[in-house]
Amino acid sequence: MSFRNWQYAFTNGMDCDEQKQSYYKFAIPESKLVVRDTISGAAKVNFENPHAPLLLTSGTEDHSIPASLNYANYKKYKKSNSVTDYKEFKGRNHFVLGQPTWKEDADYIINWIETQKI
């Protein structure tokens, strides 16, 4: 992935120096098959199957997996009769753990897990 693509897909809205640091620290070459497999039959999900409690999260500024897509997936799980929740984090991009708000976001998720008594 080029730095320009990294800036758009993962770290949009962040300071350019932070984007560069994260790119050189975390961006690694990988197989293009990973992405291709997400559009094949291997990625098919039966949204009606029962499942463990599931929290779908999104960031309002995410260019890779927009909040609207995550929310649409959340709605597809309605018929599963399993616990499924959705949380949209305002101002977050795709690089969740690289943002100053990562601890706040993680605390929200931990609290959600603890309330599920898994």
ZALO-707106 format. One record per atom (N, C-alpha, C): z, y, x. Coordinates in steps of 0.05 Angstrom, whole numbers, padded with zeros to 5 digits, always signed. Layout:
<atoms>
ZYX...
</atoms>
This chain:
<atoms>
+00000-00024+00017+00000+00000+00000+00000+00025+00018-00017+00043+00012-00018+00067+00027+00006+00085+00021+00011+00104+00039+00033+00123+00034+00028+00139+00008+00003+00147+00005-00004+00162-00019+00001+00146-00045-00006+00120-00045+00000+00104-00068+00030+00100-00072+00045+00097-00050+00074+00095-00051+00086+00120-00064+00076+00143-00056+00086+00168-00068+00082+00168-00098+00059+00160-00107+00053+00160-00135+00068+00139-00151+00067+00114-00140+00077+00091-00156+00107+00087-00154+00120+00095-00132+00148+00089-00128+00166+00113-00126+00158+00133-00111+00177+00155-00104+00169+00182-00115+00152+00182-00135+00144+00208-00146+00168+00225-00154+00165+00251-00148+00187+00270-00154+00208+00272-00133+00207+00255-00113+00227+00257-00091+00216+00275-00069+00234+00285-00052+00227+00302-00029+00208+00286-00011+00189+00299+00001+00169+00286+00018+00182+00271+00041+00203+00282+00054+00216+00268+00076+00229+00243+00066+00241+00243+00042+00254+00219+00031+00232+00198+00025+00210+00207+00015+00188+00189+00010+00178+00175+00035+00175+00191+00057+00166+00179+00082+00187+00159+00093+00212+00167+00093+00233+00149+00103+00233+00123+00087+00232+00125+00061+00232+00100+00045+00207+00083+00049+00184+00097+00053+00159+00082+00057+00161+00065+00083+00170+00078+00104+00171+00064+00130+00193+00043+00131+00213+00047+00114+00235+00028+00114+00230+00004+00095+00217+00009+00072+00216-00011+00051+00188-00022+00044+00167-00007+00049+00140-00017+00042+00132-00038+00062+00125-00061+00052+00116-00083+00069+00090-00095+00058+00073-00104+00076+00048-00117+00066+00055-00143+00051+00041-00147+00029+00045-00172+00015+00019-00181+00002+00018-00204-00008-00006-00215-00019-00014-00201-00045-00039-00196-00048-00049-00184-00073-00046-00204-00096-00041-00229-00090-00038-00249-00111-00014-00244-00128+00006-00230-00117+00030-00224-00133+00023-00208-00157+00007-00188-00154-00001-00171-00176-00020-00186-00194-00039-00201-00183-00058-00216-00199-00044-00235-00217-00023-00248-00208-00008-00268-00224+00005-00255-00248+00010-00229-00248+00023-00217-00271+00004-00214-00295-00021-00218-00290-00040-00216-00313-00052-00243-00319-00041-00265-00308-00051-00292-00313-00033-00306-00333-00040-00330-00340-00023-00346-00358+00004-00351-00347+00008-00350-00321+00034-00355-00309+00054-00334-00317+00045-00311-00326+00064-00290-00334+00069-00289-00364+00058-00308-00379+00061-00308-00408+00091-00312-00416+00100-00295-00434+00127-00296-00444+00127-00301-00474+00143-00321-00482+00147-00325-00511+00171-00308-00519+00166-00285-00531+00188-00266-00537+00207-00276-00559+00199-00297-00573+00216-00308-00595+00236-00329-00585+00232-00339-00561+00251-00359-00550+00279-00347-00547+00300-00362-00553+00327-00352-00547+00330-00349-00516+00347-00330-00509+00351-00325-00480+00379-00314-00475+00387-00314-00450+00413-00302-00443+00411-00272-00449+00434-00258-00451+00433-00230-00456+00415-00216-00436+00399-00197-00446+00378-00184-00430+00380-00154-00434+00382-00140-00412+00381-00111-00413+00356-00102-00399+00338-00089-00414+00314-00078-00402+00319-00049-00396+00313-00040-00372+00317-00012-00364+00291+00000-00356+00291+00027-00357+00267+00041-00349+00275+00069-00339+00257+00082-00325+00260+00109-00317+00239+00127-00330+00247+00150-00339+00227+00167-00353+00204+00176-00335+00208+00176-00308+00188+00185-00290+00173+00162-00275+00177+00138-00284+00166+00114-00271+00136+00113-00276+00120+00114-00255+00091+00112-00258+00081+00083-00257+00097+00065-00245+00089+00037-00242+00092+00021-00268+00116+00023-00279+00122+00010-00305+00134+00031-00323+00117+00045-00338+00126+00068-00354+00148+00059-00374+00165+00078-00381+00186+00073-00401+00174+00063-00427+00151+00073-00435+00139+00064-00460+00132+00035-00459+00123+00024-00436+00117-00004-00433+00143-00021-00435+00164-00012-00421+00189-00027-00423+00201-00027-00451+00199-00004-00464+00208-00003-00492+00192-00021-00511+00166-00021-00507+00149-00039-00523+00157-00068-00519+00163-00076-00494+00172-00103-00488+00199-00109-00502+00217-00089-00501+00243-00092-00514+00239-00098-00544+00221-00083-00557+00217-00088-00585+00205-00116-00591+00190-00127-00573+00179-00154-00576+00200-00175-00577+00224-00170-00566+00245-00189-00565+00262-00190-00590+00256-00172-00609+00273-00170-00634+00276-00196-00649+00256-00213-00649+00256-00238-00665+00271-00260-00651+00280-00256-00626+00292-00278-00611+00320-00285-00620+00333-00267-00635+00361-00271-00644+00380-00273-00621+00372-00263-00598+00390-00262-00575+00397-00233-00569+00418-00229-00554+00426-00202-00546+00405-00190-00528+00393-00168-00537+00373-00154-00520+00378-00124-00524+00381-00109-00503+00386-00080-00504+00366-00066-00486+00365-00040-00490+00346-00023-00475+00361+00002-00466+00357+00010-00441+00368+00035-00431+00347+00049-00415+00342+00074-00423+00323+00091-00408+00339+00112-00392+00334+00112-00366+00348+00130-00348+00331+00155-00344+00340+00178-00353+00325+00203-00351+00322+00212-00322+00297+00219-00316+00291+00230-00289+00287+00210-00267+00288+00184-00274+00286+00163-00253+00257+00154-00250+00250+00149-00225+00224+00138-00219+00226+00107-00215+00207+00095-00202+00207+00066-00199+00226+00057-00175+00232+00075-00158+00248+00069-00134+00278+00072-00141+00287+00056-00159+00314+00059-00170+00336+00060-00149+00336+00042-00130+00358+00041-00111+00355+00062-00089+00333+00077-00088+00330+00097-00068+00336+00125-00078+00346+00127-00102+00352+00153-00114+00382+00159-00113+00390+00184-00112+00418+00191-00110+00434+00180-00134+00421+00174-00156+00434+00165-00181+00438+00134-00182+00431+00120-00160+00431+00091-00161+00459+00080-00169+00481+00092-00159+00507+00081-00165+00514+00085-00195+00507+00108-00205+00511+00113-00234+00496+00093-00251+00471+00087-00243+00454+00068-00257+00466+00040-00255+00474+00032-00231+00486+00006-00226+00512+00003-00242+00528+00024-00243+00553+00022-00258+00547+00018-00288+00527+00031-00298+00519+00027-00326+00512-00002-00331+00496-00014-00313+00487-00041-00316+00510-00061-00313+00528-00056-00294+00551-00073-00291+00569-00072-00316+00573-00048-00326+00589-00046-00351+00576-00061-00374+00550-00059-00376+00536-00074-00397+00540-00104-00394+00537-00114-00370+00541-00142-00365+00569-00151-00372+00588-00135-00364+00616-00142-00369+00622-00143-00399+00609-00126-00415+00614-00126-00444+00600-00150-00457+00583-00163-00443+00569-00187-00455+00586-00212-00452+00606-00211-00436+00624-00235-00431+00607-00259-00424+00589-00256-00405+00571-00277-00396+00587-00298-00380
</atoms>
